[in-house]
Amino acid sequence: MTEQVGIKDTMEFLELGFVIAKVLKRELRDGFQISDLATIALTPEVQAKVAEAFSGISNVASEWQDVSTSEGLTLIRFITDRVEDYLEDQPAA
């Protein structure tokens, strides 16, 4: 299949998930407090990724319908790299 759409918006949406996971890992290391929700939501890193990911959210379904083998491999590598980064990230004590 020849890709016609690309996977940019899909990757931005996946990136948002990984950024949120890293911020959660960092913020919740000392347990959960209700104030953590505000801290997470107001983190500049999260806010930037939310804006970026949701600007193209309507394109994600069509990107998935048009995904090529090379794009699929790119997505697998992207996810693998982000998972490795998440697992290696050790928040300061």
N, CA, C and O atoms as a GROMACS GRO file, in nm:
protein
  372
    1MET      N    1   0.084  -0.118   0.000
    1MET     CA    2   0.000   0.000   0.000
    1MET      C    3   0.089   0.124   0.000
    1MET      O    4   0.187   0.129   0.075
    2THR      N    5   0.058   0.220  -0.079
    2THR     CA    6   0.131   0.346  -0.083
    2THR      C    7   0.065   0.443   0.014
    2THR      O    8  -0.055   0.471   0.005
    3GLU      N    9   0.146   0.492   0.105
    3GLU     CA   10   0.090   0.585   0.203
    3GLU      C   11   0.055   0.717   0.138
    3GLU      O   12   0.131   0.769   0.056
    4GLN      N   13  -0.058   0.771   0.176
    4GLN     CA   14  -0.101   0.899   0.122
    4GLN      C   15  -0.119   1.003   0.232
    4GLN      O   16  -0.126   1.122   0.205
    5VAL      N   17  -0.126   0.956   0.354
    5VAL     CA   18  -0.160   1.047   0.463
    5VAL      C   19  -0.042   1.076   0.555
    5VAL      O   20  -0.027   1.190   0.599
    6GLY      N   21   0.041   0.977   0.586
    6GLY     CA   22   0.150   0.995   0.681
    6GLY      C   23   0.106   0.955   0.821
    6GLY      O   24  -0.008   0.911   0.840
    7ILE      N   25   0.195   0.970   0.920
    7ILE     CA   26   0.165   0.929   1.056
    7ILE      C   27   0.200   1.036   1.160
    7ILE      O   28   0.211   1.006   1.278
    8LYS      N   29   0.218   1.158   1.115
    8LYS     CA   30   0.260   1.267   1.203
    8LYS      C   31   0.166   1.285   1.321
    8LYS      O   32   0.211   1.291   1.435
    9ASP      N   33   0.037   1.294   1.296
    9ASP     CA   34  -0.059   1.319   1.404
    9ASP      C   35  -0.069   1.200   1.498
    9ASP      O   36  -0.089   1.217   1.619
   10THR      N   37  -0.056   1.080   1.446
   10THR     CA   38  -0.056   0.960   1.530
   10THR      C   39   0.063   0.964   1.624
   10THR      O   40   0.050   0.935   1.743
   11MET      N   41   0.179   0.998   1.572
   11MET     CA   42   0.299   1.004   1.655
   11MET      C   43   0.288   1.113   1.761
   11MET      O   44   0.334   1.095   1.874
   12GLU      N   45   0.228   1.225   1.726
   12GLU     CA   46   0.210   1.332   1.825
   12GLU      C   47   0.116   1.287   1.937
   12GLU      O   48   0.137   1.320   2.053
   13PHE      N   49   0.011   1.212   1.901
   13PHE     CA   50  -0.083   1.165   2.002
   13PHE      C   51  -0.017   1.060   2.092
   13PHE      O   52  -0.036   1.061   2.214
   14LEU      N   53   0.061   0.971   2.033
   14LEU     CA   54   0.135   0.873   2.114
   14LEU      C   55   0.236   0.942   2.205
   14LEU      O   56   0.252   0.904   2.320
   15GLU      N   57   0.303   1.043   2.152
   15GLU     CA   58   0.401   1.118   2.231
   15GLU      C   59   0.334   1.180   2.354
   15GLU      O   60   0.392   1.181   2.462
   16LEU      N   61   0.214   1.232   2.338
   16LEU     CA   62   0.140   1.288   2.451
   16LEU      C   63   0.124   1.183   2.560
   16LEU      O   64   0.145   1.213   2.678
   17GLY      N   65   0.088   1.063   2.524
   17GLY     CA   66   0.072   0.956   2.623
   17GLY      C   67   0.201   0.929   2.698
   17GLY      O   68   0.199   0.910   2.820
   18PHE      N   69   0.312   0.926   2.628
   18PHE     CA   70   0.439   0.900   2.694
   18PHE      C   71   0.483   1.018   2.782
   18PHE      O   72   0.540   0.996   2.888
   19VAL      N   73   0.457   1.139   2.739
   19VAL     CA   74   0.491   1.255   2.822
   19VAL      C   75   0.409   1.253   2.951
   19VAL      O   76   0.462   1.278   3.059
   20ILE      N   77   0.280   1.224   2.939
   20ILE     CA   78   0.195   1.216   3.058
   20ILE      C   79   0.244   1.104   3.150
   20ILE      O   80   0.248   1.122   3.272
   21ALA      N   81   0.281   0.990   3.093
   21ALA     CA   82   0.330   0.879   3.175
   21ALA      C   83   0.456   0.918   3.252
   21ALA      O   84   0.469   0.885   3.370
   22LYS      N   85   0.548   0.989   3.186
   22LYS     CA   86   0.672   1.031   3.254
   22LYS      C   87   0.642   1.132   3.364
   22LYS      O   88   0.702   1.126   3.472
   23VAL      N   89   0.552   1.226   3.338
   23VAL     CA   90   0.518   1.326   3.440
   23VAL      C   91   0.448   1.257   3.558
   23VAL      O   92   0.476   1.290   3.673
   24LEU      N   93   0.359   1.164   3.530
   24LEU     CA   94   0.293   1.088   3.637
   24LEU      C   95   0.395   1.012   3.721
   24LEU      O   96   0.387   1.012   3.843
   25LYS      N   97   0.488   0.950   3.655
   25LYS     CA   98   0.592   0.874   3.726
   25LYS      C   99   0.670   0.966   3.820
   25LYS      O  100   0.700   0.930   3.934
   26ARG      N  101   0.701   1.084   3.772
   26ARG     CA  102   0.778   1.180   3.851
   26ARG      C  103   0.695   1.237   3.966
   26ARG      O  104   0.743   1.246   4.078
   27GLU      N  105   0.571   1.275   3.937
   27GLU     CA  106   0.487   1.341   4.037
   27GLU      C  107   0.431   1.245   4.142
   27GLU      O  108   0.407   1.285   4.256
   28LEU      N  109   0.411   1.120   4.106
   28LEU     CA  110   0.347   1.027   4.198
   28LEU      C  111   0.445   0.939   4.274
   28LEU      O  112   0.403   0.845   4.342
   29ARG      N  113   0.573   0.967   4.263
   29ARG     CA  114   0.672   0.883   4.332
   29ARG      C  115   0.656   0.888   4.484
   29ARG      O  116   0.696   0.795   4.553
   30ASP      N  117   0.599   0.997   4.535
   30ASP     CA  118   0.579   1.009   4.680
   30ASP      C  119   0.434   0.982   4.720
   30ASP      O  120   0.392   1.019   4.829
   31GLY      N  121   0.360   0.918   4.633
   31GLY     CA  122   0.219   0.892   4.660
   31GLY      C  123   0.132   0.995   4.590
   31GLY      O  124   0.182   1.091   4.531
   32PHE      N  125   0.003   0.975   4.598
   32PHE     CA  126  -0.091   1.063   4.529
   32PHE      C  127  -0.149   1.166   4.625
   32PHE      O  128  -0.196   1.132   4.733
   33GLN      N  129  -0.145   1.291   4.584
   33GLN     CA  130  -0.216   1.399   4.650
   33GLN      C  131  -0.302   1.465   4.542
   33GLN      O  132  -0.263   1.469   4.425
   34ILE      N  133  -0.415   1.517   4.580
   34ILE     CA  134  -0.505   1.580   4.484
   34ILE      C  135  -0.435   1.694   4.410
   34ILE      O  136  -0.467   1.722   4.294
   35SER      N  137  -0.342   1.760   4.475
   35SER     CA  138  -0.268   1.870   4.411
   35SER      C  139  -0.182   1.820   4.294
   35SER      O  140  -0.144   1.898   4.207
   36ASP      N  141  -0.152   1.690   4.292
   36ASP     CA  142  -0.075   1.634   4.180
   36ASP      C  143  -0.147   1.651   4.047
   36ASP      O  144  -0.083   1.669   3.944
   37LEU      N  145  -0.280   1.646   4.049
   37LEU     CA  146  -0.356   1.661   3.925
   37LEU      C  147  -0.331   1.798   3.862
   37LEU      O  148  -0.311   1.808   3.741
   38ALA      N  149  -0.333   1.902   3.945
   38ALA     CA  150  -0.307   2.037   3.894
   38ALA      C  151  -0.163   2.049   3.846
   38ALA      O  152  -0.136   2.108   3.741
   39THR      N  153  -0.072   1.994   3.923
   39THR     CA  154   0.069   2.000   3.885
   39THR      C  155   0.092   1.934   3.749
   39THR      O  156   0.163   1.987   3.664
   40ILE      N  157   0.030   1.818   3.730
   40ILE     CA  158   0.045   1.746   3.604
   40ILE      C  159  -0.017   1.825   3.490
   40ILE      O  160   0.044   1.841   3.384
   41ALA      N  161  -0.137   1.875   3.511
   41ALA     CA  162  -0.208   1.948   3.405
   41ALA      C  163  -0.137   2.078   3.368
   41ALA      O  164  -0.144   2.122   3.254
   42LEU      N  165  -0.071   2.139   3.464
   42LEU     CA  166  -0.006   2.269   3.441
   42LEU      C  167   0.140   2.258   3.400
   42LEU      O  168   0.205   2.359   3.376
   43THR      N  169   0.192   2.138   3.393
   43THR     CA  170   0.330   2.120   3.350
   43THR      C  171   0.343   2.169   3.206
   43THR      O  172   0.271   2.122   3.118
   44PRO      N  173   0.434   2.262   3.181
   44PRO     CA  174   0.450   2.315   3.044
   44PRO      C  175   0.470   2.206   2.940
   44PRO      O  176   0.419   2.217   2.828
   45GLU      N  177   0.544   2.103   2.974
   45GLU     CA  178   0.570   1.993   2.882
   45GLU      C  179   0.439   1.925   2.842
   45GLU      O  180   0.418   1.893   2.724
   46VAL      N  181   0.350   1.902   2.939
   46VAL     CA  182   0.221   1.838   2.910
   46VAL      C  183   0.132   1.932   2.830
   46VAL      O  184   0.069   1.890   2.733
   47GLN      N  185   0.126   2.059   2.870
   47GLN     CA  186   0.041   2.154   2.798
   47GLN      C  187   0.080   2.166   2.652
   47GLN      O  188  -0.006   2.170   2.564
   48ALA      N  189   0.209   2.171   2.625
   48ALA     CA  190   0.255   2.182   2.486
   48ALA      C  191   0.216   2.059   2.406
   48ALA      O  192   0.172   2.070   2.291
   49LYS      N  193   0.233   1.942   2.465
   49LYS     CA  194   0.201   1.818   2.394
   49LYS      C  195   0.050   1.801   2.375
   49LYS      O  196   0.007   1.746   2.273
   50VAL      N  197  -0.030   1.846   2.471
   50VAL     CA  198  -0.176   1.838   2.457
   50VAL      C  199  -0.220   1.922   2.337
   50VAL      O  200  -0.297   1.876   2.253
   51ALA      N  201  -0.170   2.044   2.330
   51ALA     CA  202  -0.206   2.132   2.220
   51ALA      C  203  -0.164   2.071   2.086
   51ALA      O  204  -0.240   2.073   1.989
   52GLU      N  205  -0.044   2.018   2.082
   52GLU     CA  206   0.009   1.959   1.960
   52GLU      C  207  -0.070   1.835   1.919
   52GLU      O  208  -0.107   1.819   1.802
   53ALA      N  209  -0.097   1.747   2.016
   53ALA     CA  210  -0.165   1.620   1.986
   53ALA      C  211  -0.310   1.642   1.945
   53ALA      O  212  -0.359   1.577   1.852
   54PHE      N  213  -0.378   1.732   2.012
   54PHE     CA  214  -0.520   1.750   1.983
   54PHE      C  215  -0.546   1.836   1.859
   54PHE      O  216  -0.657   1.838   1.807
   55SER      N  217  -0.444   1.907   1.812
   55SER     CA  218  -0.463   1.986   1.691
   55SER      C  219  -0.485   1.896   1.569
   55SER      O  220  -0.548   1.938   1.472
   56GLY      N  221  -0.434   1.773   1.574
   56GLY     CA  222  -0.449   1.684   1.460
   56GLY      C  223  -0.522   1.554   1.492
   56GLY      O  224  -0.514   1.458   1.416
   57ILE      N  225  -0.592   1.552   1.605
   57ILE     CA  226  -0.658   1.429   1.649
   57ILE      C  227  -0.756   1.374   1.545
   57ILE      O  228  -0.772   1.252   1.534
   58SER      N  229  -0.820   1.460   1.470
   58SER     CA  230  -0.918   1.414   1.372
   58SER      C  231  -0.852   1.339   1.256
   58SER      O  232  -0.920   1.272   1.179
   59ASN      N  233  -0.720   1.350   1.242
   59ASN     CA  234  -0.649   1.282   1.133
   59ASN      C  235  -0.600   1.142   1.170
   59ASN      O  236  -0.560   1.066   1.082
   60VAL      N  237  -0.602   1.108   1.297
   60VAL     CA  238  -0.542   0.983   1.343
   60VAL      C  239  -0.610   0.861   1.279
   60VAL      O  240  -0.542   0.770   1.234
   61ALA      N  241  -0.741   0.860   1.275
   61ALA     CA  242  -0.812   0.744   1.217
   61ALA      C  243  -0.773   0.723   1.071
   61ALA      O  244  -0.748   0.610   1.030
   62SER      N  245  -0.767   0.830   0.993
   62SER     CA  246  -0.730   0.814   0.852
   62SER      C  247  -0.584   0.775   0.837
   62SER      O  248  -0.548   0.704   0.743
   63GLU      N  249  -0.499   0.820   0.929
   63GLU     CA  250  -0.359   0.778   0.925
   63GLU      C  251  -0.348   0.628   0.949
   63GLU      O  252  -0.270   0.560   0.883
   64TRP      N  253  -0.425   0.576   1.044
   64TRP     CA  254  -0.421   0.432   1.073
   64TRP      C  255  -0.476   0.351   0.958
   64TRP      O  256  -0.428   0.241   0.931
   65GLN      N  257  -0.575   0.402   0.890
   65GLN     CA  258  -0.633   0.330   0.777
   65GLN      C  259  -0.537   0.324   0.659
   65GLN      O  260  -0.549   0.236   0.573
   66ASP      N  261  -0.443   0.416   0.654
   66ASP     CA  262  -0.351   0.428   0.541
   66ASP      C  263  -0.208   0.386   0.576
   66ASP      O  264  -0.116   0.408   0.497
   67VAL      N  265  -0.188   0.327   0.694
   67VAL     CA  266  -0.051   0.297   0.738
   67VAL      C  267   0.016   0.193   0.648
   67VAL      O  268  -0.042   0.090   0.616
   68SER      N  269   0.138   0.224   0.609
   68SER     CA  270   0.217   0.133   0.525
   68SER      C  271   0.308   0.050   0.615
   68SER      O  272   0.317   0.073   0.735
   69THR      N  273   0.375  -0.046   0.554
   69THR     CA  274   0.469  -0.130   0.630
   69THR      C  275   0.580  -0.045   0.691
   69THR      O  276   0.615  -0.064   0.807
   70SER      N  277   0.636   0.047   0.614
   70SER     CA  278   0.744   0.130   0.667
   70SER      C  279   0.695   0.221   0.778
   70SER      O  280   0.767   0.245   0.875
   71GLU      N  281   0.574   0.272   0.765
   71GLU     CA  282   0.517   0.355   0.872
   71GLU      C  283   0.491   0.271   0.996
   71GLU      O  284   0.514   0.316   1.108
   72GLY      N  285   0.443   0.148   0.977
   72GLY     CA  286   0.421   0.058   1.090
   72GLY      C  287   0.550   0.031   1.164
   72GLY      O  288   0.554   0.032   1.287
   73LEU      N  289   0.656   0.008   1.090
   73LEU     CA  290   0.788  -0.015   1.151
   73LEU      C  291   0.837   0.112   1.223
   73LEU      O  292   0.896   0.104   1.330
   74THR      N  293   0.811   0.227   1.163
   74THR     CA  294   0.847   0.354   1.226
   74THR      C  295   0.772   0.370   1.359
   74THR      O  296   0.831   0.411   1.459
   75LEU      N  297   0.644   0.337   1.360
   75LEU     CA  298   0.565   0.346   1.483
   75LEU      C  299   0.616   0.248   1.589
   75LEU      O  300   0.623   0.283   1.707
   76ILE      N  301   0.651   0.128   1.548
   76ILE     CA  302   0.704   0.030   1.644
   76ILE      C  303   0.834   0.081   1.705
   76ILE      O  304   0.853   0.072   1.827
   77ARG      N  305   0.923   0.135   1.623
   77ARG     CA  306   1.050   0.190   1.673
   77ARG      C  307   1.024   0.309   1.766
   77ARG      O  308   1.088   0.322   1.870
   78PHE      N  309   0.932   0.394   1.727
   78PHE     CA  310   0.896   0.512   1.808
   78PHE      C  311   0.847   0.468   1.946
   78PHE      O  312   0.892   0.521   2.048
   79ILE      N  313   0.757   0.372   1.948
   79ILE     CA  314   0.701   0.325   2.076
   79ILE      C  315   0.810   0.255   2.158
   79ILE      O  316   0.820   0.277   2.279
   80THR      N  317   0.889   0.173   2.095
   80THR     CA  318   0.998   0.104   2.165
   80THR      C  319   1.095   0.203   2.227
   80THR      O  320   1.135   0.187   2.343
   81ASP      N  321   1.133   0.305   2.152
   81ASP     CA  322   1.224   0.407   2.204
   81ASP      C  323   1.163   0.480   2.323
   81ASP      O  324   1.232   0.506   2.422
   82ARG      N  325   1.034   0.514   2.314
   82ARG     CA  326   0.970   0.587   2.424
   82ARG      C  327   0.956   0.501   2.549
   82ARG      O  328   0.970   0.550   2.661
   83VAL      N  329   0.927   0.373   2.530
   83VAL     CA  330   0.917   0.282   2.645
   83VAL      C  331   1.054   0.269   2.711
   83VAL      O  332   1.064   0.273   2.834
   84GLU      N  333   1.159   0.252   2.632
   84GLU     CA  334   1.294   0.244   2.688
   84GLU      C  335   1.328   0.371   2.765
   84GLU      O  336   1.384   0.365   2.875
   85ASP      N  337   1.296   0.486   2.708
   85ASP     CA  338   1.321   0.614   2.773
   85ASP      C  339   1.245   0.623   2.906
   85ASP      O  340   1.299   0.669   3.006
   86TYR      N  341   1.120   0.580   2.905
   86TYR     CA  342   1.037   0.582   3.026
   86TYR      C  343   1.099   0.493   3.134
   86TYR      O  344   1.107   0.532   3.250
   87LEU      N  345   1.142   0.374   3.096
   87LEU     CA  346   1.197   0.281   3.193
   87LEU      C  347   1.332   0.327   3.248
   87LEU      O  348   1.365   0.298   3.363
   88GLU      N  349   1.410   0.398   3.167
   88GLU     CA  350   1.539   0.448   3.211
   88GLU      C  351   1.528   0.575   3.293
   88GLU      O  352   1.620   0.607   3.369
   89ASP      N  353   1.419   0.648   3.280
   89ASP     CA  354   1.400   0.774   3.350
   89ASP      C  355   1.383   0.750   3.500
   89ASP      O  356   1.284   0.690   3.544
   90GLN      N  357   1.479   0.795   3.575
   90GLN     CA  358   1.473   0.780   3.720
   90GLN      C  359   1.458   0.919   3.782
   90GLN      O  360   1.553   0.998   3.784
   91PRO      N  361   1.339   0.949   3.834
   91PRO     CA  362   1.318   1.080   3.895
   91PRO      C  363   1.414   1.102   4.013
   91PRO      O  364   1.450   1.009   4.083
   92ALA      N  365   1.453   1.226   4.032
   92ALA     CA  366   1.538   1.261   4.144
   92ALA      C  367   1.466   1.232   4.274
   92ALA      O  368   1.346   1.256   4.287
   93ALA      N  369   1.540   1.181   4.370
   93ALA     CA  370   1.481   1.146   4.500
   93ALA      C  371   1.454   1.268   4.584
   93ALA      O  372   1.404   1.256   4.696
   0.00000   0.00000   0.00000
